[in-house]
Amino acid sequence: MITGGAGFIGSHLSERLLSDGWRITIVDNFDPFYDAAVKRRNIEACLRDSRCALAEADIRDLPSLRASLSGGFDVVVHLAAKAGVRPSIQDPIAYQEVNVRGTQNLLELAREWNVAQFVFASSSSVYGVNRDVPWREDSQALFPISPYAATKVSGELLGHVYSHLYGIRFIGLRFFTVYGPRQRPDLAIHKFARAMRAGRPLPFYGNGATSRDYTYIDDIVQGIRAAMDYAATPYEIVNLGNNRTISLAAMVAALENALGLSAALDRQPDQPGDVPLTCADVSKAARLFGYEPKTPFEQGLKIFVDWLSKQRA
């Protein structure tokens, strides 16, 4: 079962699992955070495969989940969440409801169904303003500075409880700024690319020095697949990143090069909740999963731009 399976990461994972021979159930409520039609297009090809089922359900609604699903899953990959740091500051209660209560609902179902493996999408945002880089999973210095980040810490801790009490193997994956075809339209690379193509200025926060560890979607999917098969220990938290940071200014320059366009900048102050730097130590993922990110940023950006050029306006 893949919650949030019609989204950016979920749809890529769904395609990969079908190609690997799995039977899958996608759970998605097609939340209007962005156009539901986009998410439905993401999984059109998957739904043409008889091994793929779709359950339209809200993870906050446990009775509805029980009515829509009957168990029998080997693995739950829980990707569904309210996403975004800045929106979570405007509506923290909604983020708590979806990301914490929703995660607990899924863990309860996993307990009831005797699911052996639960893979949880956490986030690099849990590290907050930790300047001890690169960030390691054994760091005790978690300083989340947004409601979104706090909900992801909560999900990791709920997973530890269910692993300890009920024997569910819980693997929490801290994703670092995932990009590639089908990236959410609110994320910087996608938003900036569309603005540049339309001749609009880019909302450019701060002086351009903020840096992100951009991770290409295929590398993330490789890490998720490995986490699904991992069986050595009952509970792990693992970074999935690219181990290379790119500044905001450098990202815009690379996007200009990939698009063959110049960007006009609408300079704005730093935003509350944004961290100045994300940087992953991926040695644990390499040790446990054989994880090895292989896509250079410039190559991944070119693939994204090629995909974007084929999309409807």
C-alpha positions in Angstrom: 0.0 0.0 0.0 1.3 3.4 -1.0 -0.4 6.4 0.7 -0.1 9.6 -1.3 0.6 7.3 -4.3 -0.8 9.7 -6.8 1.7 12.5 -5.9 5.1 13.3 -7.2 7.2 10.6 -5.3 4.3 8.2 -4.9 3.5 7.9 -8.6 7.2 7.3 -9.5 7.3 4.6 -6.8 4.1 3.0 -8.0 5.5 2.7 -11.5 8.7 1.2 -10.2 6.9 -1.4 -8.1 4.6 -2.4 -10.9 7.7 -2.9 -13.1 9.2 -5.0 -10.3 6.2 -7.3 -10.3 4.4 -6.1 -7.2 0.6 -5.7 -6.7 -0.1 -2.3 -5.3 -2.9 -0.3 -3.7 -2.7 3.5 -4.0 -4.4 5.5 -1.3 -5.0 9.1 -2.0 -7.6 11.7 -1.3 -6.5 14.1 -4.1 -6.1 17.0 -1.7 -6.6 20.4 -3.4 -3.2 21.7 -2.3 -2.5 21.5 -6.0 -4.7 20.5 -9.0 -6.1 17.0 -8.4 -6.2 16.5 -12.2 -2.4 16.6 -12.2 -2.3 13.8 -9.7 -4.8 11.8 -11.6 -2.6 12.1 -14.7 0.4 11.0 -12.7 -1.2 7.5 -12.2 -3.1 7.1 -15.4 -0.6 4.5 -16.7 -0.5 2.7 -13.3 -4.3 2.3 -13.2 -4.3 0.6 -16.6 -2.4 -2.2 -15.0 -4.7 -4.8 -13.4 -2.2 -5.2 -10.5 -2.9 -1.6 -9.4 -5.9 -0.6 -7.3 -6.9 2.9 -6.1 -8.7 3.7 -2.9 -9.8 7.3 -2.6 -9.7 7.9 1.2 -8.5 10.5 3.7 -5.9 9.2 6.1 -7.5 11.2 8.9 -10.7 9.1 8.6 -9.9 5.8 10.2 -13.4 4.3 9.7 -13.2 5.2 6.0 -9.8 3.6 5.7 -11.1 0.4 7.3 -14.1 0.4 5.0 -12.0 1.0 1.9 -9.2 -1.4 2.7 -9.1 -5.0 3.9 -5.4 -5.6 4.7 -3.2 -8.3 3.2 -0.3 -5.9 2.7 3.3 -7.0 3.0 4.5 -3.4 3.2 3.0 0.0 3.8 4.8 3.0 2.3 3.4 6.1 3.9 4.0 9.1 1.8 0.7 11.0 2.3 1.1 14.3 4.2 0.3 17.9 4.1 3.5 19.3 2.6 5.3 22.6 2.7 7.1 24.5 5.5 5.5 28.0 4.8 1.9 26.8 4.5 2.2 24.9 7.8 2.9 28.2 9.6 -0.4 29.5 8.4 -2.4 26.4 9.3 -0.6 24.3 11.9 -3.7 22.5 13.2 -4.4 21.0 9.8 -0.8 19.8 9.5 -1.1 18.1 12.9 -4.3 16.5 11.9 -3.1 15.0 8.7 0.6 14.3 9.4 0.4 13.1 13.0 -3.1 11.7 13.4 -3.0 10.4 9.9 0.2 8.6 10.5 -1.1 7.1 13.8 -4.2 5.8 11.9 -1.9 4.1 9.3 0.2 2.6 12.1 -3.0 1.3 13.8 -4.1 -0.4 10.6 -0.6 -1.9 10.2 -0.9 -3.3 13.7 -4.4 -4.7 13.0 -3.4 -6.2 9.7 0.0 -7.6 11.0 1.9 -5.7 8.4 5.6 -6.5 8.9 7.2 -3.4 7.2 6.3 0.2 7.5 8.3 2.8 5.5 7.6 6.4 6.5 8.4 9.6 4.5 10.1 12.0 6.9 12.0 15.1 6.0 15.3 16.9 6.2 13.4 19.7 7.8 13.5 17.9 11.2 17.2 19.0 11.6 16.1 22.7 11.5 18.9 25.1 12.1 21.5 22.5 13.1 24.8 23.9 11.8 26.7 20.7 12.4 26.8 19.6 8.8 26.6 17.2 7.0 23.6 16.1 9.0 23.8 12.6 10.5 20.9 10.5 11.8 22.5 10.0 15.2 22.6 13.7 15.9 20.6 14.6 19.0 20.4 18.2 17.8 17.0 18.3 16.1 15.7 21.9 16.1 12.6 22.0 13.9 11.4 25.5 13.2 8.1 24.9 11.4 4.9 23.0 12.3 5.6 20.8 9.3 9.0 19.8 10.6 7.5 19.1 14.0 4.9 16.8 12.6 7.6 14.7 10.9 9.6 14.4 14.1 6.3 13.2 15.7 5.8 10.6 13.0 9.3 9.2 13.6 8.6 8.9 17.3 5.2 7.3 16.8 6.9 4.7 14.6 9.3 3.9 17.4 6.4 3.2 19.7 4.7 0.9 17.3 7.9 -0.9 16.4 8.7 -1.4 20.1 5.2 -2.4 21.2 3.9 -4.3 18.2 6.9 -5.6 16.3 6.3 -3.5 13.2 9.6 -2.8 11.4 9.6 1.0 10.9 12.0 2.7 8.5 11.8 6.5 8.5 13.4 8.1 5.5 14.5 11.7 5.8 14.1 13.1 2.2 16.3 16.0 1.1 14.6 18.3 -1.5 13.4 15.9 -4.1 13.1 17.1 -7.7 12.5 15.7 -11.2 9.5 15.1 -13.5 6.1 15.6 -11.8 7.7 17.7 -9.0 5.0 19.5 -7.0 4.3 22.9 -8.6 4.8 24.8 -5.4 8.5 23.7 -5.1 11.2 26.1 -6.2 12.6 24.4 -9.3 9.1 23.8 -10.8 7.7 27.2 -9.7 10.8 29.0 -11.0 10.9 27.2 -14.3 7.3 28.0 -15.1 7.7 31.6 -14.0 10.8 32.0 -16.3 9.0 30.4 -19.3 6.1 32.9 -18.7 8.4 35.9 -18.3 7.6 36.5 -14.7 10.1 37.4 -12.0 11.1 34.8 -9.5 10.4 35.3 -5.8 14.0 35.3 -4.6 14.3 35.1 -0.8 17.3 36.5 1.0 20.7 37.0 -0.7 20.8 33.6 -2.6 23.1 31.9 -0.2 20.6 29.5 1.3 21.6 26.0 0.1 19.8 22.7 -0.5 20.8 19.1 -1.0 18.8 18.5 -4.1 18.0 14.8 -4.7 16.8 13.4 -8.0 13.6 11.3 -7.9 15.1 8.1 -9.3 17.6 8.1 -6.5 14.9 8.6 -3.9 12.9 5.7 -5.4 16.0 3.5 -5.2 16.3 4.3 -1.5 12.6 3.6 -0.8 12.8 0.3 -2.6 15.8 -0.7 -0.6 14.0 0.3 2.6 11.0 -1.9 1.7 13.4 -4.9 1.6 15.5 -4.0 4.7 15.1 -6.6 7.5 18.2 -6.4 9.7 16.8 -4.2 12.6 13.4 -3.3 13.8 13.7 0.5 13.7 15.9 2.9 11.6 15.9 6.5 10.6 17.9 7.1 7.4 18.8 10.1 5.3 18.1 10.0 1.6 20.0 12.9 0.0 22.5 13.6 -2.7 25.4 14.7 -0.4 26.0 17.9 -2.4 24.6 21.3 -1.6 23.5 23.8 -4.2 22.9 27.5 -3.3 19.7 29.3 -4.4 21.7 31.5 -6.6 23.5 28.5 -8.2 20.2 26.7 -8.7 18.7 29.7 -10.6 21.9 29.9 -12.7 21.6 26.2 -13.6 18.0 26.6 -14.4 18.7 29.5 -16.7 21.2 27.3 -18.5 18.9 24.4 -18.8 16.0 26.6 -20.1 18.1 28.9 -22.2 16.4 31.9 -20.5 17.4 34.7 -18.1 15.7 35.1 -14.8 14.4 38.4 -13.4 14.5 38.3 -9.6 11.9 39.7 -7.2 14.1 40.0 -4.1 12.3 39.4 -0.8 13.4 38.9 2.8 14.1 35.5 4.2 11.0 33.6 5.1 10.0 32.3 8.6 10.5 28.5 8.8 13.1 28.3 6.1 16.4 26.8 7.1 19.6 28.3 5.7 21.2 25.0 4.7 20.4 21.3 4.2 23.2 18.8 3.8 22.9 15.0 4.1 25.4 12.5 5.3 24.2 9.4 3.4 26.8 7.0 4.7 24.1 5.1 6.8 21.9 4.7 3.7 24.9 3.3 1.8 25.8 0.9 4.7 22.2 -0.4 5.3 20.7 -0.2 1.8 23.6 0.1 -0.7 22.2 3.5 -1.5 24.2 5.5 -4.0 22.7 8.7 -5.5 23.8 8.7 -9.2 22.2 11.7 -10.8 24.2 14.9 -11.0 22.1 18.0 -10.4 22.6 19.4 -13.9 21.6 16.1 -15.5 18.5 15.8 -13.4 17.6 19.4 -14.1 17.8 18.8 -17.8 15.5 15.8 -17.5 13.0 17.9 -15.5 13.1 20.7 -18.1 12.6 18.2 -21.0 9.5 16.8 -19.1 8.2 20.3 -18.4 8.4 21.3 -22.0 5.9 18.5 -22.8 3.3 19.4 -20.2 0.0 21.2 -20.6 0.0 24.8 -19.5 
